[in-house]
């Protein structure tokens, strides 16, 4: 288990693209769920159309060792909640001070007010060929996205993340 207050490297594996790596601070680790906090590690501004990630944004990221997704609470530099960005991933693995997750291309966005819930990158998922290479993982990924959408629409994030 990781110790709260310590630093950890987050490694997001994005086959066949280059891995994304960034530093974070451990908030909690109960043996199943790891929570870290990290500043936005991308370009100064990334505009998705439905949300802008910017320098100064802070992500509180929830990773599970037994679930096929990660949920990232996104706040502006002033603390205003922007929403939640969710990645469908294989379960998290922690080894040698690195938290590794394999991104499976499916994503979900829920706005702060809950009015907007968007399933994202389903075309990338289809193009990835995962269904042919690993049908079980593809099925789990689809179920994970369905679960995230249900939680997002029914207000279940509050319970999931508490």
N, C-alpha and C positions, 0 to 999 in steps of 0.2 A: 504494500500500500504506500501511497505517496503522502508525505507530511504537509499539512496546510502551512502556507507561508513560504514554501520552498519553490524554487524555479524548476520548470520542466520544459523540455522541447516537445512541441507538437509536430508530428510528421503526418501529413495528409498524402497518402499514396493515390496518385491519379493516373493509372495506366491508360494509354501509353505515354501520357504527358509527364513532364517533370514533376517530381514530388514538391509539395509546398511545405516549408518548414518555418516555424516561428516560435519565439520564446513565450512562455506563459507562467503565471503564478498559480500554484495549487490553492484552491479555496477549500475543497473537501475531497475525501476519498473514503467511502464506506466499504470498500472491497468489491462492490458491484458498479457503483457510479462514481466517476471522477468528475469534479467540477474545477475548471480553471478559468482564469481571467486574463485577457490579453488585449492589447490595443490592436486596432485594425492594422494588418500587416501588408496590405496590398498597395496599389498605386495611390497617390494623394486623393483621388476621387474615382470611384467606380459607380457609374450610374446604370442601374438595371432597368430604369423606366418606372418601376414601382417603388424603388427605394434607392437612396444614394449612400454608399459607404464612403466615409471620408476620414482623413487624418483626424485623430482625436476621438473617434468612435471607440467604444469599449465593448468587447464581446465577453459575456459570461457563458462558457461553453460546457455543456453537459454531455459526457461520453459514458456509455455503458459497456461493460465487459460481456453482457449477456443479451444485448439488443442490437438490432441491425440499423441503428440510426444515431445521430447526434443532434442535439437541439442547442442553438446558439442565440441567446438573448442579446439584442443589439441596442446599445444606447449611444446617443450623441454625447459629445464632450461635456455638455451642460447637464447630463443625466437624464434627458428626455428619452423615454422608451420609443424606439423606432419600430420594433417588432421582433419576430423570431425567424431566423433562417435555419432550416433543417437540412441536413445531409443524410441520405440513405447510405449506410456504410456497413462493412463487416464489423462485428464486435471489436471494441478497443482492446489493444494489447499494451501493457506497460512493461518495459524492459530497459534496464540501465539508464534510468532518468529520461527516457523518451516514451511518449504516449503516441502510439501509431494507430491510425485508422485507414482503411482502404475505402476510398470514395467509389460508389457504384453508379455515379452519374445522375441519379434521381434526387431531386431537391423539392423543398416545399417552403413557401413564404407565408407567414401570417402577420398582418399588420398589427400595430399596437392596440387598435380599437377592435380587432377581431373581424372587421367588416370585409377584409380582403384575405382570401386564402387561395394561393396559387400553386398548382402542381407544375414543376419546372423540369426541363431537360429530358422529358420522356423520349424525345427523338434521339438524343445522344445515347440514352440507355439502349434503345433498339439497335442503334448503329454499333454499339460496343461489342456485340456478338456474345455477350455473357449468357444469353439464353441457350445458345448452342454449346458454348464451352463448359458451362456449369449451370445446368437447368435448376438444380436445387437452390443455388445462390440467387439466381434470377427470380425464382418464385418467392424466396424469403424477402428479397428487395421489394417486390411488388406488394407483398403483405405489409411490409414496414411503411411504405408510402401510404397505403390505405389507412393504417393505424394512425400515422401522423395527421392525415387529413381529418380523420374522425375526431381526434383529440383537439385539433385546431378549431374545428367548427363547433364542437360541443363544450368549449371552455376547459378542456382537460389538461392544458399545459400547466395551469396553476397547481394542480394536484401532482402531476408528473414531476415537476421541478421543485416541489417543496421538500 
